[in-house]
Amino acid sequence: MPSVATTPRARIQLVDALRGAALAGICLLHAIGHWSFASYPAAQPGWQATLDARTRQLGLLLLEGKAYAVFALLFGMSFFLILDHWSSRGIRPTGRFAWRLALLGVIGYVHGIVFRGDFLLPIAVVGLPLVLIHRLRNRALVWLAVVLLQVPRVWEAVRAIRDPGSAPSAAQAVAEEQHITDLCAHGSFGEVSAFNAGRGQAARLSWLLESGRFTQMLGLFLCGLLVGRSRRLEQPERCAGPARRAVLSGALAFAALYLAQHRLAAWGLSGPGLDRTYNLLMAYRNLAQVVVYVGGFVLLYNLARARRALDVLAPYGRMSLTGYVTQGLVGVPLFYGYGLSLHDRLGPFASAGVGIALVAVQCAGAYLWLRRFNYGPLEWLWRCGTFLDFRSPLRRG
């Protein structure tokens, strides 16, 4: 029997296409935000300023907190599929997957030296508990996911309402953000990289911890693990009914939460309590949108014409690691001061066009690459490093 390192795992086209869509959303969001460098042209005509403001608002409404959440959900599902594949071939998954996450953390740290908003290192850190808890029964995983999805934020909101003085001052965060903006605008590549390698990475992880993103991410991993166990996405036609219910329930939850967010002041909340409760409801609203997005994508995928269009994203999804890293390697030099410095020439609307163009180029590149090769370049290195075996064929036979 061939080793796992030399045996490609069967792909699920729907999952690859959905991952590609999430990756496209991440790229578009980063382009609008200039890859975590929100500096824009100072003087603009009124119509352009309005267009830019609308573009940024729409990007935040549709993508912020949602594209990454879908990506995290699919990571949990991929975790199950990989472990299931390994187990079928007699590989003990626990230590092997921990090593795989360690390699992902190294890739993420190196990527984070260029792009301080890197998401790979947090995935590697938060993914480690999965190695220990993935054997729990479904019911236990469901309850654990419910607890992790925003319960820490509930506590923060309650504490801020009861004791407004417990909320940390925003002055330090504002000063830090101003320092980063100045550095990205005027610093050299060496200065920006040195900051990102130490203080920037620490600040990023600290913010994820304080904002509750770590616990939310782990909750999404568990949801993805449960979806993988159900094996429904392996046969999209079996998902039509649950997908309709997901879209309906997610849309109703989104509407209720949106209305509640804009009634908080009328209900007597103010100060830190208002801010924390608003952010809590925003987090729940993002989750409702994720449910709508995933359910809607599955419904579209069950339509023949839509499926052919969505399958264009599948190669992009198969090369998600390579695609995500190259987004930062291209986008950061475009907008930062040590590169083309487009941050002071392109507003959010034009920057969204750059993001769309980059996604189109990456989709075409992934399609052409996978016609000749079995894996993306970083996917191949990650796979070989996982098994310390470089016999896995990169080029198609």
C-alpha positions in Angstrom: 0.0 0.0 0.0 1.4 3.5 -0.9 2.1 5.9 1.9 -0.2 8.7 2.7 2.5 11.1 1.6 2.3 9.8 -2.0 -1.5 9.2 -2.1 -3.6 12.3 -3.0 -6.8 12.7 -1.0 -10.1 12.7 -2.8 -11.4 16.3 -3.2 -14.9 17.6 -2.6 -15.6 20.1 -5.3 -18.2 22.0 -3.4 -15.9 22.5 -0.5 -13.0 23.6 -2.7 -15.3 26.1 -4.5 -16.7 27.5 -1.2 -13.1 27.9 0.1 -12.2 29.7 -3.1 -15.1 32.1 -2.6 -14.0 32.8 1.0 -10.4 33.4 -0.2 -11.7 35.8 -2.8 -13.7 37.7 -0.2 -10.6 37.9 2.0 -8.6 39.3 -0.8 -11.3 41.9 -1.6 -11.5 43.0 2.0 -7.8 43.3 2.4 -7.6 45.4 -0.9 -10.2 47.8 0.4 -8.3 48.1 3.7 -4.9 48.3 1.9 -3.7 45.2 3.7 -4.2 46.5 7.2 -3.0 50.0 6.3 -6.1 52.2 6.2 -4.6 55.3 4.8 -6.4 56.9 1.8 -6.0 60.0 -0.5 -6.5 63.2 1.5 -8.2 65.4 -1.2 -10.9 63.9 -3.4 -13.8 65.3 -5.4 -17.1 64.9 -3.5 -18.5 62.2 -5.8 -15.4 60.1 -5.4 -15.4 60.5 -1.6 -19.0 59.4 -1.5 -18.2 56.4 -3.7 -15.2 55.4 -1.6 -17.3 55.7 1.6 -20.0 53.5 0.2 -17.5 51.0 -1.0 -15.9 50.7 2.4 -19.2 50.4 4.2 -20.3 47.7 1.8 -17.1 45.8 2.2 -17.3 45.9 5.9 -21.0 44.9 5.9 -20.6 42.0 3.5 -17.1 40.7 4.3 -15.5 41.8 7.6 -15.7 39.0 10.0 -17.5 36.8 7.5 -15.0 35.7 4.9 -12.5 34.6 7.6 -15.3 32.9 9.5 -16.2 30.8 6.4 -12.5 30.0 6.0 -12.3 28.9 9.7 -15.4 26.7 9.3 -13.8 25.0 6.3 -10.6 24.5 8.2 -12.5 22.4 10.8 -14.1 20.4 8.1 -10.7 19.8 6.4 -9.4 18.7 9.8 -11.9 15.9 9.9 -11.4 14.9 6.3 -7.6 14.7 6.7 -7.8 12.7 10.0 -10.4 10.4 8.4 -8.1 9.8 5.4 -5.1 9.2 7.7 -7.0 6.8 9.9 -8.1 4.7 7.0 -4.4 4.2 6.1 -3.3 3.3 9.6 -1.7 6.7 10.5 -2.0 7.9 14.1 -3.3 11.4 13.5 -2.7 13.1 16.9 1.0 13.8 16.9 1.1 14.1 13.1 -1.5 16.8 12.9 0.1 18.7 15.8 3.3 18.7 13.7 1.3 19.8 10.7 -0.1 22.8 12.6 3.4 23.7 13.8 4.6 23.9 10.2 1.6 26.1 9.4 2.5 28.3 12.3 6.0 28.7 10.9 4.6 29.6 7.4 2.2 32.1 9.1 4.9 33.7 11.2 7.1 34.2 8.1 4.1 35.6 6.1 3.3 37.8 9.1 6.7 39.5 8.8 5.5 41.0 5.5 1.7 41.3 6.3 0.9 41.9 9.9 -2.7 40.8 9.4 -1.7 37.2 8.8 -4.3 34.6 9.7 -2.3 31.4 9.4 -0.4 31.7 12.7 -3.7 32.2 14.7 -5.2 29.2 12.9 -2.2 27.1 13.9 -2.4 28.2 17.5 -6.2 27.8 17.9 -6.2 24.5 16.0 -4.0 22.7 18.5 -7.0 22.0 20.9 -8.7 20.2 18.1 -6.0 17.5 18.3 -7.2 16.8 21.9 -10.9 17.2 21.6 -11.8 15.9 18.2 -12.8 12.5 19.5 -15.6 13.8 21.7 -19.2 12.8 20.8 -21.2 15.1 18.6 -23.5 16.4 21.4 -20.4 17.4 23.5 -18.9 19.2 20.5 -22.2 21.0 19.8 -22.4 22.3 23.4 -18.7 23.2 23.4 -19.1 25.1 20.1 -22.1 27.1 21.6 -20.0 28.0 24.6 -17.0 29.1 22.5 -19.1 31.2 20.0 -19.1 34.5 21.8 -19.8 33.5 25.5 -16.6 35.3 26.5 -17.9 38.4 24.8 -21.2 38.1 26.7 -19.2 38.2 29.9 -17.3 41.3 28.7 -20.5 43.1 27.8 -22.1 42.3 31.1 -19.0 43.4 33.0 -18.9 46.7 31.0 -22.6 47.4 31.8 -22.2 46.7 35.5 -18.8 48.4 35.9 -18.1 51.0 33.2 -14.6 51.5 34.7 -13.6 47.9 33.9 -13.4 48.7 30.1 -9.9 49.5 29.0 -9.0 52.9 27.7 -8.8 53.2 23.9 -6.1 55.9 24.0 -3.2 53.3 24.0 -4.8 51.4 21.0 -5.2 54.7 19.1 -1.6 55.7 19.7 -0.4 52.2 18.6 -2.5 52.4 15.4 -1.1 55.8 14.6 2.4 54.5 15.0 1.7 51.6 12.7 0.1 53.9 10.1 3.2 56.2 10.1 5.5 53.2 9.9 3.7 51.7 6.9 3.6 55.0 5.1 7.2 56.1 5.6 9.2 53.1 6.9 11.6 51.0 4.9 11.0 47.3 4.2 13.5 46.5 6.9 11.8 48.7 9.5 8.3 47.4 8.8 9.5 43.8 8.8 11.4 44.2 12.1 8.2 45.6 13.7 6.0 42.9 12.3 8.5 40.2 13.4 8.1 41.1 17.0 5.8 43.8 18.3 3.4 43.5 15.4 2.9 39.8 15.8 2.4 40.1 19.6 -0.1 42.9 19.2 -2.0 40.9 16.6 -2.3 37.8 18.8 -3.2 40.0 21.8 -6.0 41.7 20.0 -7.4 38.3 18.8 -7.4 37.1 22.4 -8.9 40.2 23.9 -11.6 40.5 21.2 -12.8 36.9 21.6 -11.8 36.0 18.1 -9.7 33.0 19.4 -12.7 31.4 21.1 -15.0 32.2 18.2 -12.4 30.6 15.8 -12.3 27.4 17.8 -16.1 27.3 17.9 -16.1 27.6 14.1 -13.5 24.9 13.8 -15.8 22.6 15.8 -18.8 23.5 13.7 -16.8 22.6 10.6 -15.7 19.3 12.2 -19.4 18.5 12.8 -20.3 19.3 9.2 -17.5 17.0 8.1 -18.7 14.2 10.3 -22.2 14.5 8.7 -20.7 14.0 5.3 -23.5 16.0 3.7 -21.3 18.3 1.6 -19.9 15.2 -0.1 -23.3 15.0 -1.9 -24.6 18.5 -2.4 -28.1 17.3 -3.4 -28.5 16.0 0.2 -27.9 19.5 1.5 -30.8 21.4 -0.2 -33.3 21.1 2.6 -30.8 22.0 5.4 -29.4 24.8 3.3 -32.9 26.4 2.8 -33.5 26.3 6.5 -30.1 27.8 7.2 -30.7 30.7 4.8 -34.1 31.4 6.4 -33.0 31.2 10.0 -29.8 33.2 9.3 -31.7 35.9 7.5 -34.3 36.2 10.4 -31.5 36.3 13.0 -29.6 38.9 11.0 -32.7 41.2 10.8 -33.4 40.8 14.5 -29.8 41.5 15.6 -29.6 44.5 13.2 -32.7 46.1 14.7 -31.5 45.4 18.2 -28.1 47.0 17.6 -29.8 50.3 16.6 -32.1 50.2 19.7 -29.4 49.9 22.4 -29.2 53.6 23.1 -33.0 53.8 23.4 -32.9 51.0 25.9 -30.7 53.0 28.2 -27.2 51.7 27.4 -24.3 54.2 27.1 -20.5 54.4 27.3 -18.5 51.1 27.4 -21.6 49.0 28.0 -23.2 50.3 24.8 -19.9 49.7 22.8 -19.4 46.2 24.2 -23.0 45.1 23.7 -23.1 46.6 20.2 -19.9 44.6 19.4 -21.4 41.4 20.9 -24.5 41.8 18.7 -22.3 42.5 15.7 -20.4 39.2 16.3 -23.7 37.3 16.4 -24.8 39.2 13.3 -21.6 38.1 11.5 -22.4 34.5 12.4 -25.9 34.8 11.1 -24.4 36.1 7.8 -22.0 33.2 7.6 -25.0 30.8 7.9 -26.8 32.6 5.1 -23.6 32.7 2.9 -22.9 29.0 3.3 -26.5 27.9 2.9 -26.9 30.2 -0.1 -23.8 28.9 -1.7 -24.9 25.3 -1.3 -28.3 26.1 -2.9 -26.7 27.8 -5.8 -24.3 24.9 -6.2 -27.3 22.6 -6.7 -28.3 24.6 -9.8 -26.5 23.3 -12.9 -25.6 26.7 -14.5 -24.6 28.2 -11.2 -22.5 25.1 -10.4 -20.4 25.6 -13.6 -19.8 29.2 -12.6 -18.9 28.4 -9.0 -16.6 25.6 -10.0 -14.3 28.2 -11.5 -13.3 29.0 -7.9 -12.5 25.3 -7.0 -8.8 25.4 -8.2 -8.4 28.6 -6.3 -9.8 26.9 -3.2 -7.5 23.9 -3.7 -4.5 26.2 -3.6 -5.8 28.3 -0.7 -2.5 28.4 1.2 -0.5 29.5 -1.8 -3.3 31.9 -2.8 -3.5 33.5 0.7 0.2 34.0 1.1 0.7 35.5 -2.4 -2.1 37.9 -1.8 -0.1 39.5 1.0 3.2 39.3 -1.0 1.6 41.2 -3.9 -0.8 43.6 -2.0 1.6 44.9 0.7 4.2 46.2 -1.8 1.5 47.8 -3.9 0.1 50.0 -1.1 2.9 50.4 1.5 5.3 53.3 1.5 8.4 51.2 0.7 6.6 49.9 -2.5 4.4 51.7 -5.0 2.7 53.6 -2.2 -0.7 53.4 -3.8 -2.4 54.1 -0.4 -2.4 57.9 -1.0 -3.6 57.5 -4.6 -6.3 54.9 -4.6 -9.4 55.1 -2.4 -11.5 52.0 -1.4 -13.4 51.9 -4.7 -10.3 51.8 -6.9 -8.6 49.5 -4.4 -11.6 47.1 -4.7 -10.9 47.0 -8.4 -7.3 46.0 -7.6 -8.6 43.2 -5.4 -10.9 41.9 -8.1 -8.1 41.9 -10.6 -5.8 40.0 -8.2 -8.5 37.4 -7.6 -9.0 37.0 -11.3 -5.3 36.5 -11.9 -5.0 34.1 -9.0 -8.0 32.0 -10.2 -6.5 31.8 -13.7 -3.1 30.9 -12.3 -4.5 28.2 -10.1 -6.4 26.6 -13.0 -3.3 26.6 -15.2 -1.1 25.3 -12.4 -3.3 22.4 -11.4 -3.5 21.3 -15.0 0.2 20.3 -14.7 0.6 19.7 -11.0 -1.2 17.8 -8.2 -0.8 20.5 -5.6 0.0 24.2 -5.2 3.6 24.9 -4.4 3.1 25.7 -0.7 0.5 22.9 -0.3 3.1 20.5 -1.6 5.8 21.7 0.7 3.3 21.6 3.7 2.3 18.1 2.8 5.8 16.8 2.4 6.9 18.5 5.5 4.0 16.9 7.4 5.4 13.4 6.6 9.1 14.4 6.2 8.8 12.6 2.9 9.4 14.5 -0.4 8.4 11.6 -2.6 4.8 12.9 -3.1 4.6 13.7 -6.8 4.2 17.4 -7.5 3.9 17.1 -11.3 1.0 15.2 -12.7 2.0 11.8 -14.2 
